[in-house]
């Protein structure tokens, strides 16, 4: 039997993740939780990035995490 991820098209996954990301950013408690995780990510990434690379923004980080789950 196919899993839910296999049944959904990439457009549906993108739309669900986009809506969930904005829902997280509208909720102050979830935003605070994700910003702590994002700050850790940025701290780890700055050691790895080369000149000219930019770490993900808070929105990009939340989107990446939620897209992985959908």
N, C-alpha and C positions, 0 to 999 in steps of 0.2 A: 504494500500500500504506500502511496506517495505521502510524503510529509507535507505540512502546510506550506513550507518554504518552496517546495517544488511546484505546488499548485498555483502560487501567486506569480504574476508577471513582475518584472522589474519595475514597471511603472506603478503598480499597486504598492509594492514594497516602498518605493520612493515616497509616494503620497502618504502612506501611513507613518513613515519615519518623519517626514516633514511636519505633519500635524502633531505628532508626539513631541518633537523637538520644541515647537512653539508653545505647547502646553507646559513643558518643563520650564521654559524661560518665563512664562507668565506666573508660575508658582514660586514665591520667594523661598520657600523651604527647599524645594527641589533644586532651584538655581544655586542656593548656597551649598548644597551637598555636591552638586556637579562641579561648582567652581573650585572646591577643595581638591577634587580629583584632577581637575584640569591644571591647577597650579602645580601639582606633583608631576603631571605629564610634561608641562612646559619646563620644569626644572630638570627632568631627565633628558628631555629632547635638546636642550641648549648645548649639552655636552656632545651630542651626536651630529647636530646640524653643521653643514658647511656654510661658508660665506655666501650670502644671497638667499639661503633657504629661510623660510618663515615657519614657525610652529603654527599649529591649528589655532583658530580663534575658539572662544568658548562655544559658540554656536556650532562650529565645525566639529569640535570634540564631542559634543552631545549627539550630533547627528551621526557621527561615526560609531559611537557606542550603541545607539539605538538601532541603527541599520543592521548591525551585527546580530542583534537580538530578534529582529523581525524576520 
